[in-house]
Amino acid sequence: MNPLVGVAALALLGSAAVMALIRLVRGPSTLDRAVAVDMVLAVVLAGIAAEATLNRHTTTVPVLLALALVGFLGSVSIVRFSAREED
């Protein structure tokens, strides 16, 4: 990957993270905040993957898998919690 493209991608990911953090703080409902946390996690995953691509190493793949699993389990638990709340 061209280093300039990598830096631009990381800058865009940083701005996406800032916008998601603003939604996390200002979100009126619990589900808005849950979506914002999911978005922040997705941005972190993409940032780690971009860094691994820039440096051409694969040592962070287990970290990516673990974070993806944590994000999935967190999303499922939030959905289960909100479904019980509506009943």
N, CA, C and O atoms as a Tinker XYZ file with bonds, in Angstrom:
   348  protein
     1  N      0.848000   -1.171000    0.000000    73     2
     2  CA     0.000000    0.000000    0.000000    64     1     3
     3  C      0.895000    1.236000    0.000000    63     2     4     5
     4  O      1.916000    1.281000    0.686000    81     3
     5  N      0.507000    2.203000   -0.755000    73     3     6
     6  CA     1.213000    3.470000   -0.799000    64     5     7
     7  C      1.094000    4.156000    0.569000    63     6     8     9
     8  O     -0.009000    4.240000    1.109000    81     7
     9  N      2.196000    4.645000    1.139000    73     7    10
    10  CA     2.112000    5.281000    2.467000    64     9    11
    11  C      1.167000    6.480000    2.513000    63    10    12    13
    12  O      0.520000    6.719000    3.532000    81    11
    13  N      1.084000    7.225000    1.429000    73    11    14
    14  CA     0.184000    8.375000    1.406000    64    13    15
    15  C     -1.275000    7.934000    1.501000    63    14    16    17
    16  O     -2.078000    8.566000    2.187000    81    15
    17  N     -1.606000    6.861000    0.817000    73    15    18
    18  CA    -2.966000    6.320000    0.882000    64    17    19
    19  C     -3.257000    5.804000    2.289000    63    18    20    21
    20  O     -4.360000    5.984000    2.804000    81    19
    21  N     -2.275000    5.168000    2.902000    73    19    22
    22  CA    -2.447000    4.673000    4.267000    64    21    23
    23  C     -2.683000    5.787000    5.265000    63    22    24    25
    24  O     -3.536000    5.671000    6.144000    81    23
    25  N     -1.931000    6.862000    5.133000    73    23    26
    26  CA    -2.109000    8.004000    6.036000    64    25    27
    27  C     -3.485000    8.632000    5.821000    63    26    28    29
    28  O     -4.150000    9.010000    6.785000    81    27
    29  N     -3.911000    8.744000    4.575000    73    27    30
    30  CA    -5.241000    9.295000    4.293000    64    29    31
    31  C     -6.332000    8.400000    4.868000    63    30    32    33
    32  O     -7.318000    8.892000    5.416000    81    31
    33  N     -6.157000    7.086000    4.745000    73    31    34
    34  CA    -7.148000    6.155000    5.300000    64    33    35
    35  C     -7.211000    6.269000    6.815000    63    34    36    37
    36  O     -8.298000    6.268000    7.392000    81    35
    37  N     -6.060000    6.367000    7.460000    73    35    38
    38  CA    -6.057000    6.511000    8.918000    64    37    39
    39  C     -6.669000    7.840000    9.352000    63    38    40    41
    40  O     -7.324000    7.903000   10.393000    81    39
    41  N     -6.467000    8.903000    8.574000    73    39    42
    42  CA    -7.086000   10.189000    8.898000    64    41    43
    43  C     -8.607000   10.103000    8.786000    63    42    44    45
    44  O     -9.326000   10.627000    9.636000    81    43
    45  N     -9.090000    9.446000    7.743000    73    43    46
    46  CA   -10.539000    9.280000    7.588000    64    45    47
    47  C    -11.118000    8.401000    8.695000    63    46    48    49
    48  O    -12.215000    8.662000    9.188000    81    47
    49  N    -10.385000    7.366000    9.082000    73    47    50
    50  CA   -10.845000    6.523000   10.189000    64    49    51
    51  C    -10.878000    7.313000   11.492000    63    50    52    53
    52  O    -11.776000    7.122000   12.312000    81    51
    53  N     -9.913000    8.188000   11.682000    73    51    54
    54  CA    -9.908000    9.034000   12.876000    64    53    55
    55  C    -11.109000    9.959000   12.927000    63    54    56    57
    56  O    -11.714000   10.135000   13.984000    81    55
    57  N    -11.462000   10.556000   11.788000    73    55    58
    58  CA   -12.638000   11.429000   11.773000    64    57    59
    59  C    -13.918000   10.630000   11.996000    63    58    60    61
    60  O    -14.847000   11.123000   12.636000    81    59
    61  N    -13.978000    9.410000   11.481000    73    59    62
    62  CA   -15.146000    8.557000   11.731000    64    61    63
    63  C    -15.246000    8.198000   13.208000    63    62    64    65
    64  O    -16.343000    8.136000   13.763000    81    63
    65  N    -14.103000    7.961000   13.842000    73    63    66
    66  CA   -14.111000    7.645000   15.270000    64    65    67
    67  C    -14.583000    8.836000   16.089000    63    66    68    69
    68  O    -15.324000    8.666000   17.058000    81    67
    69  N    -14.164000   10.036000   15.714000    73    67    70
    70  CA   -14.603000   11.237000   16.436000    64    69    71
    71  C    -16.110000   11.409000   16.311000    63    70    72    73
    72  O    -16.782000   11.720000   17.295000    81    71
    73  N    -16.648000   11.211000   15.110000    73    71    74
    74  CA   -18.095000   11.344000   14.927000    64    73    75
    75  C    -18.860000   10.281000   15.711000    63    74    76    77
    76  O    -19.923000   10.565000   16.265000    81    75
    77  N    -18.330000    9.069000   15.761000    73    75    78
    78  CA   -18.989000    8.012000   16.530000    64    77    79
    79  C    -18.923000    8.305000   18.024000    63    78    80    81
    80  O    -19.875000    8.020000   18.750000    81    79
    81  N    -17.819000    8.867000   18.488000    73    79    82
    82  CA   -17.719000    9.221000   19.907000    64    81    83
    83  C    -18.675000   10.352000   20.271000    63    82    84    85
    84  O    -19.211000   10.381000   21.379000    81    83
    85  N    -18.889000   11.277000   19.350000    73    83    86
    86  CA   -19.879000   12.334000   19.594000    64    85    87
    87  C    -21.267000   11.720000   19.727000    63    86    88    89
    88  O    -22.037000   12.117000   20.601000    81    87
    89  N    -21.594000   10.755000   18.868000    73    87    90
    90  CA   -22.896000   10.079000   18.965000    64    89    91
    91  C    -22.993000    9.293000   20.262000    63    90    92    93
    92  O    -24.069000    9.193000   20.851000    81    91
    93  N    -21.879000    8.736000   20.706000    73    91    94
    94  CA   -21.861000    7.985000   21.958000    64    93    95
    95  C    -22.191000    8.892000   23.132000    63    94    96    97
    96  O    -22.926000    8.494000   24.035000    81    95
    97  N    -21.663000   10.090000   23.130000    73    95    98
    98  CA   -21.903000   11.024000   24.233000    64    97    99
    99  C    -23.293000   11.638000   24.141000    63    98   100   101
   100  O    -23.977000   11.768000   25.156000    81    99
   101  N    -23.720000   12.017000   22.937000    73    99   102
   102  CA   -24.977000   12.744000   22.778000    64   101   103
   103  C    -26.184000   11.860000   22.508000    63   102   104   105
   104  O    -27.316000   12.343000   22.544000    81   103
   105  N    -25.972000   10.575000   22.239000    73   103   106
   106  CA   -27.072000    9.690000   21.857000    64   105   107
   107  C    -28.219000    9.711000   22.850000    63   106   108   109
   108  O    -28.005000    9.503000   24.044000    81   107
   109  N    -29.429000    9.958000   22.377000    73   107   110
   110  CA   -30.541000   10.063000   23.321000    64   109   111
   111  C    -30.980000    8.726000   23.917000    63   110   112   113
   112  O    -31.545000    8.698000   25.010000    81   111
   113  N    -30.734000    7.637000   23.229000    73   111   114
   114  CA   -31.210000    6.357000   23.748000    64   113   115
   115  C    -30.047000    5.386000   23.930000    63   114   116   117
   116  O    -28.937000    5.614000   23.451000    81   115
   117  N    -30.336000    4.312000   24.629000    73   115   118
   118  CA   -29.326000    3.283000   24.860000    64   117   119
   119  C    -28.929000    2.603000   23.557000    63   118   120   121
   120  O    -27.759000    2.272000   23.361000    81   119
   121  N    -29.884000    2.395000   22.676000    73   119   122
   122  CA   -29.561000    1.747000   21.403000    64   121   123
   123  C    -28.685000    2.631000   20.520000    63   122   124   125
   124  O    -27.835000    2.118000   19.794000    81   123
   125  N    -28.878000    3.959000   20.567000    73   123   126
   126  CA   -27.985000    4.860000   19.835000    64   125   127
   127  C    -26.558000    4.731000   20.345000    63   126   128   129
   128  O    -25.607000    4.703000   19.564000    81   127
   129  N    -26.423000    4.655000   21.642000    73   127   130
   130  CA   -25.088000    4.500000   22.225000    64   129   131
   131  C    -24.486000    3.141000   21.880000    63   130   132   133
   132  O    -23.278000    3.035000   21.669000    81   131
   133  N    -25.312000    2.111000   21.823000    73   131   134
   134  CA   -24.818000    0.780000   21.460000    64   133   135
   135  C    -24.317000    0.760000   20.018000    63   134   136   137
   136  O    -23.283000    0.158000   19.727000    81   135
   137  N    -25.039000    1.408000   19.128000    73   135   138
   138  CA   -24.599000    1.488000   17.734000    64   137   139
   139  C    -23.298000    2.282000   17.640000    63   138   140   141
   140  O    -22.417000    1.937000   16.851000    81   139
   141  N    -23.172000    3.337000   18.435000    73   139   142
   142  CA   -21.940000    4.128000   18.427000    64   141   143
   143  C    -20.753000    3.315000   18.928000    63   142   144   145
   144  O    -19.659000    3.415000   18.373000    81   143
   145  N    -20.954000    2.515000   19.966000    73   143   146
   146  CA   -19.870000    1.661000   20.463000    64   145   147
   147  C    -19.478000    0.647000   19.396000    63   146   148   149
   148  O    -18.293000    0.373000   19.201000    81   147
   149  N    -20.461000    0.094000   18.710000    73   147   150
   150  CA   -20.185000   -0.845000   17.619000    64   149   151
   151  C    -19.393000   -0.158000   16.505000    63   150   152   153
   152  O    -18.475000   -0.746000   15.933000    81   151
   153  N    -19.750000    1.067000   16.210000    73   151   154
   154  CA   -19.046000    1.821000   15.171000    64   153   155
   155  C    -17.606000    2.117000   15.576000    63   154   156   157
   156  O    -16.693000    2.004000   14.758000    81   155
   157  N    -17.403000    2.492000   16.824000    73   155   158
   158  CA   -16.042000    2.753000   17.303000    64   157   159
   159  C    -15.203000    1.481000   17.206000    63   158   160   161
   160  O    -14.042000    1.528000   16.800000    81   159
   161  N    -15.784000    0.362000   17.573000    73   159   162
   162  CA   -15.054000   -0.900000   17.480000    64   161   163
   163  C    -14.714000   -1.232000   16.028000    63   162   164   165
   164  O    -13.616000   -1.711000   15.744000    81   163
   165  N    -15.638000   -0.985000   15.117000    73   163   166
   166  CA   -15.369000   -1.236000   13.695000    64   165   167
   167  C    -14.248000   -0.336000   13.183000    63   166   168   169
   168  O    -13.413000   -0.769000   12.389000    81   167
   169  N    -14.228000    0.907000   13.635000    73   167   170
   170  CA   -13.164000    1.827000   13.226000    64   169   171
   171  C    -11.821000    1.379000   13.792000    63   170   172   173
   172  O    -10.801000    1.451000   13.107000    81   171
   173  N    -11.818000    0.918000   15.034000    73   171   174
   174  CA   -10.578000    0.420000   15.636000    64   173   175
   175  C    -10.075000   -0.801000   14.872000    63   174   176   177
   176  O     -8.881000   -0.917000   14.594000    81   175
   177  N    -10.978000   -1.703000   14.537000    73   175   178
   178  CA   -10.590000   -2.876000   13.751000    64   177   179
   179  C    -10.010000   -2.467000   12.394000    63   178   180   181
   180  O     -8.992000   -3.008000   11.962000    81   179
   181  N    -10.649000   -1.530000   11.738000    73   179   182
   182  CA   -10.152000   -1.076000   10.437000    64   181   183
   183  C     -8.805000   -0.372000   10.580000    63   182   184   185
   184  O     -7.939000   -0.509000    9.717000    81   183
   185  N     -8.627000    0.375000   11.657000    73   183   186
   186  CA    -7.346000    1.042000   11.891000    64   185   187
   187  C     -6.222000    0.057000   12.132000    63   186   188   189
   188  O     -5.118000    0.230000   11.615000    81   187
   189  N     -6.495000   -0.975000   12.916000    73   187   190
   190  CA    -5.477000   -2.003000   13.161000    64   189   191
   191  C     -5.150000   -2.738000   11.864000    63   190   192   193
   192  O     -3.989000   -3.044000   11.595000    81   191
   193  N     -6.165000   -3.019000   11.069000    73   191   194
   194  CA    -5.928000   -3.694000    9.790000    64   193   195
   195  C     -5.136000   -2.800000    8.832000    63   194   196   197
   196  O     -4.267000   -3.286000    8.109000    81   195
   197  N     -5.431000   -1.502000    8.823000    73   195   198
   198  CA    -4.681000   -0.581000    7.962000    64   197   199
   199  C     -3.225000   -0.479000    8.412000    63   198   200   201
   200  O     -2.317000   -0.427000    7.582000    81   199
   201  N     -3.009000   -0.451000    9.712000    73   199   202
   202  CA    -1.637000   -0.403000   10.233000    64   201   203
   203  C     -0.879000   -1.671000    9.865000    63   202   204   205
   204  O      0.293000   -1.607000    9.495000    81   203
   205  N     -1.528000   -2.805000    9.963000    73   203   206
   206  CA    -0.882000   -4.062000    9.589000    64   205   207
   207  C     -0.572000   -4.093000    8.093000    63   206   208   209
   208  O      0.446000   -4.648000    7.679000    81   207
   209  N     -1.436000   -3.508000    7.296000    73   207   210
   210  CA    -1.195000   -3.449000    5.858000    64   209   211
   211  C     -0.034000   -2.517000    5.534000    63   210   212   213
   212  O      0.793000   -2.822000    4.676000    81   211
   213  N      0.024000   -1.382000    6.222000    73   211   214
   214  CA     1.121000   -0.442000    5.985000    64   213   215
   215  C      2.470000   -1.044000    6.351000    63   214   216   217
   216  O      3.449000   -0.865000    5.626000    81   215
   217  N      2.526000   -1.753000    7.465000    73   215   218
   218  CA     3.790000   -2.322000    7.936000    64   217   219
   219  C      4.054000   -3.723000    7.406000    63   218   220   221
   220  O      5.114000   -4.294000    7.664000    81   219
   221  N      3.108000   -4.279000    6.674000    73   219   222
   222  CA     3.244000   -5.593000    6.031000    64   221   223
   223  C      3.589000   -6.698000    7.023000    63   222   224   225
   224  O      4.569000   -7.423000    6.851000    81   223
   225  N      2.771000   -6.811000    8.059000    73   223   226
   226  CA     2.942000   -7.919000    8.997000    64   225   227
   227  C      1.577000   -8.501000    9.356000    63   226   228   229
   228  O      0.546000   -7.847000    9.200000    81   227
   229  N      1.591000   -9.720000    9.832000    73   227   230
   230  CA     0.342000  -10.414000   10.148000    64   229   231
   231  C      0.236000  -10.761000   11.625000    63   230   232   233
   232  O     -0.576000  -11.606000   12.003000    81   231
   233  N      1.031000  -10.132000   12.454000    73   231   234
   234  CA     1.010000  -10.477000   13.878000    64   233   235
   235  C     -0.230000   -9.957000   14.585000    63   234   236   237
   236  O     -0.531000  -10.402000   15.692000    81   235
   237  N     -0.953000   -9.035000   13.983000    73   235   238
   238  CA    -2.134000   -8.478000   14.637000    64   237   239
   239  C     -3.428000   -9.187000   14.251000    63   238   240   241
   240  O     -4.502000   -8.795000   14.706000    81   239
   241  N     -3.341000  -10.210000   13.430000    73   239   242
   242  CA    -4.555000  -10.928000   13.018000    64   241   243
   243  C     -5.275000  -11.555000   14.213000    63   242   244   245
   244  O     -6.501000  -11.461000   14.274000    81   243
   245  N     -4.585000  -12.189000   15.167000    73   243   246
   246  CA    -5.312000  -12.706000   16.337000    64   245   247
   247  C     -6.004000  -11.607000   17.151000    63   246   248   249
   248  O     -7.081000  -11.822000   17.705000    81   247
   249  N     -5.381000  -10.438000   17.216000    73   247   250
   250  CA    -6.006000   -9.312000   17.921000    64   249   251
   251  C     -7.276000   -8.887000   17.196000    63   250   252   253
   252  O     -8.294000   -8.611000   17.830000    81   251
   253  N     -7.219000   -8.834000   15.873000    73   251   254
   254  CA    -8.405000   -8.485000   15.092000    64   253   255
   255  C     -9.535000   -9.485000   15.315000    63   254   256   257
   256  O    -10.691000   -9.096000   15.481000    81   255
   257  N     -9.202000  -10.757000   15.319000    73   255   258
   258  CA   -10.225000  -11.783000   15.538000    64   257   259
   259  C    -10.829000  -11.682000   16.936000    63   258   260   261
   260  O    -12.042000  -11.812000   17.099000    81   259
   261  N     -9.993000  -11.450000   17.940000    73   259   262
   262  CA   -10.502000  -11.340000   19.309000    64   261   263
   263  C    -11.402000  -10.121000   19.465000    63   262   264   265
   264  O    -12.457000  -10.209000   20.092000    81   263
   265  N    -10.998000   -8.985000   18.903000    73   263   266
   266  CA   -11.835000   -7.787000   18.993000    64   265   267
   267  C    -13.148000   -7.957000   18.233000    63   266   268   269
   268  O    -14.189000   -7.480000   18.686000    81   267
   269  N    -13.111000   -8.625000   17.095000    73   267   270
   270  CA   -14.344000   -8.876000   16.343000    64   269   271
   271  C    -15.290000   -9.767000   17.139000    63   270   272   273
   272  O    -16.502000   -9.553000   17.134000    81   271
   273  N    -14.740000  -10.762000   17.820000    73   271   274
   274  CA   -15.568000  -11.642000   18.648000    64   273   275
   275  C    -16.179000  -10.879000   19.818000    63   274   276   277
   276  O    -17.354000  -11.065000   20.134000    81   275
   277  N    -15.394000  -10.029000   20.456000    73   275   278
   278  CA   -15.912000   -9.222000   21.566000    64   277   279
   279  C    -17.020000   -8.292000   21.074000    63   278   280   281
   280  O    -18.042000   -8.137000   21.742000    81   279
   281  N    -16.823000   -7.680000   19.919000    73   279   282
   282  CA   -17.851000   -6.804000   19.358000    64   281   283
   283  C    -19.127000   -7.546000   19.033000    63   282   284   285
   284  O    -20.221000   -7.049000   19.299000    81   283
   285  N    -19.001000   -8.732000   18.461000    73   283   286
   286  CA   -20.179000   -9.533000   18.134000    64   285   287
   287  C    -20.932000   -9.926000   19.397000    63   286   288   289
   288  O    -22.152000   -9.779000   19.465000    81   287
   289  N    -20.215000  -10.423000   20.391000    73   287   290
   290  CA   -20.875000  -10.834000   21.634000    64   289   291
   291  C    -21.511000   -9.643000   22.349000    63   290   292   293
   292  O    -22.583000   -9.773000   22.941000    81   291
   293  N    -20.862000   -8.499000   22.295000    73   291   294
   294  CA   -21.441000   -7.300000   22.893000    64   293   295
   295  C    -22.718000   -6.876000   22.199000    63   294   296   297
   296  O    -23.692000   -6.507000   22.855000    81   295
   297  N    -22.721000   -6.926000   20.877000    73   295   298
   298  CA   -23.922000   -6.557000   20.123000    64   297   299
   299  C    -25.074000   -7.507000   20.412000    63   298   300   301
   300  O    -26.214000   -7.074000   20.581000    81   299
   301  N    -24.779000   -8.793000   20.467000    73   299   302
   302  CA   -25.827000   -9.778000   20.747000    64   301   303
   303  C    -26.390000   -9.576000   22.147000    63   302   304   305
   304  O    -27.601000   -9.669000   22.343000    81   303
   305  N    -25.534000   -9.303000   23.117000    73   303   306
   306  CA   -26.026000   -9.120000   24.486000    64   305   307
   307  C    -26.851000   -7.843000   24.615000    63   306   308   309
   308  O    -27.821000   -7.815000   25.373000    81   307
   309  N    -26.490000   -6.797000   23.898000    73   307   310
   310  CA   -27.279000   -5.563000   23.946000    64   309   311
   311  C    -28.647000   -5.786000   23.321000    63   310   312   313
   312  O    -29.650000   -5.289000   23.833000    81   311
   313  N    -28.700000   -6.525000   22.224000    73   311   314
   314  CA   -29.986000   -6.816000   21.584000    64   313   315
   315  C    -30.862000   -7.651000   22.511000    63   314   316   317
   316  O    -32.062000   -7.399000   22.624000    81   315
   317  N    -30.274000   -8.638000   23.172000    73   315   318
   318  CA   -31.058000   -9.456000   24.103000    64   317   319
   319  C    -31.568000   -8.615000   25.265000    63   318   320   321
   320  O    -32.706000   -8.787000   25.700000    81   319
   321  N    -30.740000   -7.709000   25.770000    73   319   322
   322  CA   -31.145000   -6.845000   26.869000    64   321   323
   323  C    -32.275000   -5.915000   26.443000    63   322   324   325
   324  O    -33.239000   -5.734000   27.187000    81   323
   325  N    -32.168000   -5.327000   25.262000    73   323   326
   326  CA   -33.210000   -4.397000   24.817000    64   325   327
   327  C    -34.494000   -5.132000   24.459000    63   326   328   329
   328  O    -35.576000   -4.563000   24.601000    81   327
   329  N    -34.413000   -6.376000   23.999000    73   327   330
   330  CA   -35.618000   -7.148000   23.689000    64   329   331
   331  C    -36.374000   -7.483000   24.965000    63   330   332   333
   332  O    -37.605000   -7.465000   24.972000    81   331
   333  N    -35.670000   -7.786000   26.033000    73   331   334
   334  CA   -36.330000   -8.059000   27.312000    64   333   335
   335  C    -36.958000   -6.800000   27.883000    63   334   336   337
   336  O    -38.006000   -6.858000   28.527000    81   335
   337  N    -36.321000   -5.667000   27.649000    73   335   338
   338  CA   -36.813000   -4.407000   28.183000    64   337   339
   339  C    -38.151000   -4.028000   27.565000    63   338   340   341
   340  O    -38.989000   -3.426000   28.238000    81   339
   341  N    -38.370000   -4.370000   26.289000    73   339   342
   342  CA   -39.608000   -4.022000   25.606000    64   341   343
   343  C    -40.776000   -4.900000   26.030000    63   342   344   345
   344  O    -41.924000   -4.463000   25.946000    81   343
   345  N    -40.521000   -6.125000   26.484000    73   343   346
   346  CA   -41.609000   -7.038000   26.867000    64   345   347
   347  C    -42.304000   -6.623000   28.121000    63   346   348
   348  O    -43.237000   -7.295000   28.561000    81   347
